[in-house]
Amino acid sequence: MEPRKEHLIKAIAQQAGISEAEIIRQAIDLHLGEITAPQTNLEMWETEREFIDQIKTRPAQLGGRDWQRKDLYEQ
């Protein structure tokens, strides 16, 4: 831990009359309370899966593929 942070934790703990461990626990709880779990857009992933399935079932093209990389980013 950085000395500056350690000093702040010690000072806060002393002022509040609680342990340094309790300060750290409270800080973690406060931080976790602000975090939300990422949401998965299942509809988007299903659309992507269908697109991939379409590409996989295309017959091979003589002379190379019939799509460009930039087309994939537009999906």
MISE-149300 format. One record per residue (C-alpha): x, y, z; residue in three letters; residue number from 1. Coordinates in Angstrom, 2 decimals, decimal comma, always signed. Layout:
BEGIN
<rec><u>X</u><v>Y</v><w>Z</w><resn>ALA</resn><resi>NUM</resi></rec>
...
END
This chain:
BEGIN
<rec><u>+0,00</u><v>+0,00</v><w>+0,00</w><resn>MET</resn><resi>1</resi></rec>
<rec><u>+1,26</u><v>+3,48</v><w>-0,77</w><resn>GLU</resn><resi>2</resi></rec>
<rec><u>+2,52</u><v>+5,39</v><w>+2,27</w><resn>PRO</resn><resi>3</resi></rec>
<rec><u>+0,08</u><v>+8,23</v><w>+1,62</w><resn>ARG</resn><resi>4</resi></rec>
<rec><u>-2,90</u><v>+5,88</v><w>+1,69</w><resn>LYS</resn><resi>5</resi></rec>
<rec><u>-1,61</u><v>+4,11</v><w>+4,76</w><resn>GLU</resn><resi>6</resi></rec>
<rec><u>-1,23</u><v>+7,45</v><w>+6,54</w><resn>HIS</resn><resi>7</resi></rec>
<rec><u>-4,78</u><v>+8,51</v><w>+5,57</w><resn>LEU</resn><resi>8</resi></rec>
<rec><u>-6,26</u><v>+5,23</v><w>+6,80</w><resn>ILE</resn><resi>9</resi></rec>
<rec><u>-4,44</u><v>+5,56</v><w>+10,12</w><resn>LYS</resn><resi>10</resi></rec>
<rec><u>-5,60</u><v>+9,16</v><w>+10,54</w><resn>ALA</resn><resi>11</resi></rec>
<rec><u>-9,23</u><v>+8,38</v><w>+9,68</w><resn>ILE</resn><resi>12</resi></rec>
<rec><u>-9,26</u><v>+5,35</v><w>+11,97</w><resn>ALA</resn><resi>13</resi></rec>
<rec><u>-7,87</u><v>+7,37</v><w>+14,85</w><resn>GLN</resn><resi>14</resi></rec>
<rec><u>-10,36</u><v>+10,21</v><w>+14,34</w><resn>GLN</resn><resi>15</resi></rec>
<rec><u>-13,30</u><v>+7,83</v><w>+14,02</w><resn>ALA</resn><resi>16</resi></rec>
<rec><u>-12,17</u><v>+5,63</v><w>+16,88</w><resn>GLY</resn><resi>17</resi></rec>
<rec><u>-12,36</u><v>+2,43</v><w>+14,84</w><resn>ILE</resn><resi>18</resi></rec>
<rec><u>-9,78</u><v>+0,01</v><w>+13,49</w><resn>SER</resn><resi>19</resi></rec>
<rec><u>-7,92</u><v>+0,46</v><w>+10,24</w><resn>GLU</resn><resi>20</resi></rec>
<rec><u>-9,42</u><v>-2,82</v><w>+9,08</w><resn>ALA</resn><resi>21</resi></rec>
<rec><u>-12,91</u><v>-1,39</v><w>+9,62</w><resn>GLU</resn><resi>22</resi></rec>
<rec><u>-12,01</u><v>+1,68</v><w>+7,54</w><resn>ILE</resn><resi>23</resi></rec>
<rec><u>-10,84</u><v>-0,61</v><w>+4,74</w><resn>ILE</resn><resi>24</resi></rec>
<rec><u>-14,00</u><v>-2,76</v><w>+4,98</w><resn>ARG</resn><resi>25</resi></rec>
<rec><u>-16,21</u><v>+0,33</v><w>+4,81</w><resn>GLN</resn><resi>26</resi></rec>
<rec><u>-14,28</u><v>+1,68</v><w>+1,83</w><resn>ALA</resn><resi>27</resi></rec>
<rec><u>-14,68</u><v>-1,62</v><w>-0,01</w><resn>ILE</resn><resi>28</resi></rec>
<rec><u>-18,42</u><v>-1,73</v><w>+0,79</w><resn>ASP</resn><resi>29</resi></rec>
<rec><u>-18,83</u><v>+1,84</v><w>-0,43</w><resn>LEU</resn><resi>30</resi></rec>
<rec><u>-16,97</u><v>+1,10</v><w>-3,65</w><resn>HIS</resn><resi>31</resi></rec>
<rec><u>-18,85</u><v>-2,14</v><w>-4,33</w><resn>LEU</resn><resi>32</resi></rec>
<rec><u>-22,16</u><v>-0,38</v><w>-3,77</w><resn>GLY</resn><resi>33</resi></rec>
<rec><u>-21,37</u><v>+1,92</v><w>-6,70</w><resn>GLU</resn><resi>34</resi></rec>
<rec><u>-20,55</u><v>-0,90</v><w>-9,10</w><resn>ILE</resn><resi>35</resi></rec>
<rec><u>-23,27</u><v>-2,51</v><w>-11,17</w><resn>THR</resn><resi>36</resi></rec>
<rec><u>-22,85</u><v>-5,84</v><w>-12,87</w><resn>ALA</resn><resi>37</resi></rec>
<rec><u>-22,49</u><v>-5,59</v><w>-16,64</w><resn>PRO</resn><resi>38</resi></rec>
<rec><u>-25,69</u><v>-6,41</v><w>-18,46</w><resn>GLN</resn><resi>39</resi></rec>
<rec><u>-25,57</u><v>-8,93</v><w>-21,28</w><resn>THR</resn><resi>40</resi></rec>
<rec><u>-27,70</u><v>-8,10</v><w>-24,27</w><resn>ASN</resn><resi>41</resi></rec>
<rec><u>-28,87</u><v>-11,60</v><w>-25,20</w><resn>LEU</resn><resi>42</resi></rec>
<rec><u>-30,76</u><v>-10,36</v><w>-28,26</w><resn>GLU</resn><resi>43</resi></rec>
<rec><u>-27,58</u><v>-8,82</v><w>-29,65</w><resn>MET</resn><resi>44</resi></rec>
<rec><u>-25,63</u><v>-12,04</v><w>-29,09</w><resn>TRP</resn><resi>45</resi></rec>
<rec><u>-28,35</u><v>-14,11</v><w>-30,77</w><resn>GLU</resn><resi>46</resi></rec>
<rec><u>-28,23</u><v>-11,79</v><w>-33,80</w><resn>THR</resn><resi>47</resi></rec>
<rec><u>-24,46</u><v>-12,18</v><w>-33,90</w><resn>GLU</resn><resi>48</resi></rec>
<rec><u>-24,74</u><v>-15,97</v><w>-33,65</w><resn>ARG</resn><resi>49</resi></rec>
<rec><u>-27,18</u><v>-16,03</v><w>-36,58</w><resn>GLU</resn><resi>50</resi></rec>
<rec><u>-24,81</u><v>-13,87</v><w>-38,64</w><resn>PHE</resn><resi>51</resi></rec>
<rec><u>-21,90</u><v>-16,22</v><w>-37,90</w><resn>ILE</resn><resi>52</resi></rec>
<rec><u>-24,03</u><v>-19,26</v><w>-38,77</w><resn>ASP</resn><resi>53</resi></rec>
<rec><u>-24,90</u><v>-17,65</v><w>-42,13</w><resn>GLN</resn><resi>54</resi></rec>
<rec><u>-21,23</u><v>-17,08</v><w>-42,92</w><resn>ILE</resn><resi>55</resi></rec>
<rec><u>-20,28</u><v>-20,61</v><w>-41,88</w><resn>LYS</resn><resi>56</resi></rec>
<rec><u>-22,84</u><v>-22,18</v><w>-44,23</w><resn>THR</resn><resi>57</resi></rec>
<rec><u>-21,86</u><v>-20,16</v><w>-47,31</w><resn>ARG</resn><resi>58</resi></rec>
<rec><u>-20,16</u><v>-22,15</v><w>-50,03</w><resn>PRO</resn><resi>59</resi></rec>
<rec><u>-16,47</u><v>-21,44</v><w>-50,57</w><resn>ALA</resn><resi>60</resi></rec>
<rec><u>-15,82</u><v>-18,66</v><w>-53,06</w><resn>GLN</resn><resi>61</resi></rec>
<rec><u>-13,27</u><v>-19,15</v><w>-55,80</w><resn>LEU</resn><resi>62</resi></rec>
<rec><u>-10,66</u><v>-16,45</v><w>-55,56</w><resn>GLY</resn><resi>63</resi></rec>
<rec><u>-11,29</u><v>-15,65</v><w>-51,91</w><resn>GLY</resn><resi>64</resi></rec>
<rec><u>-13,98</u><v>-14,53</v><w>-49,57</w><resn>ARG</resn><resi>65</resi></rec>
<rec><u>-17,01</u><v>-12,47</v><w>-50,57</w><resn>ASP</resn><resi>66</resi></rec>
<rec><u>-16,89</u><v>-10,14</v><w>-47,56</w><resn>TRP</resn><resi>67</resi></rec>
<rec><u>-14,55</u><v>-7,57</v><w>-46,13</w><resn>GLN</resn><resi>68</resi></rec>
<rec><u>-13,43</u><v>-7,09</v><w>-42,54</w><resn>ARG</resn><resi>69</resi></rec>
<rec><u>-15,19</u><v>-3,70</v><w>-42,32</w><resn>LYS</resn><resi>70</resi></rec>
<rec><u>-18,49</u><v>-5,47</v><w>-43,08</w><resn>ASP</resn><resi>71</resi></rec>
<rec><u>-18,14</u><v>-7,41</v><w>-39,83</w><resn>LEU</resn><resi>72</resi></rec>
<rec><u>-17,87</u><v>-4,20</v><w>-37,81</w><resn>TYR</resn><resi>73</resi></rec>
<rec><u>-21,08</u><v>-2,86</v><w>-39,33</w><resn>GLU</resn><resi>74</resi></rec>
<rec><u>-23,08</u><v>-5,76</v><w>-37,85</w><resn>GLN</resn><resi>75</resi></rec>
END
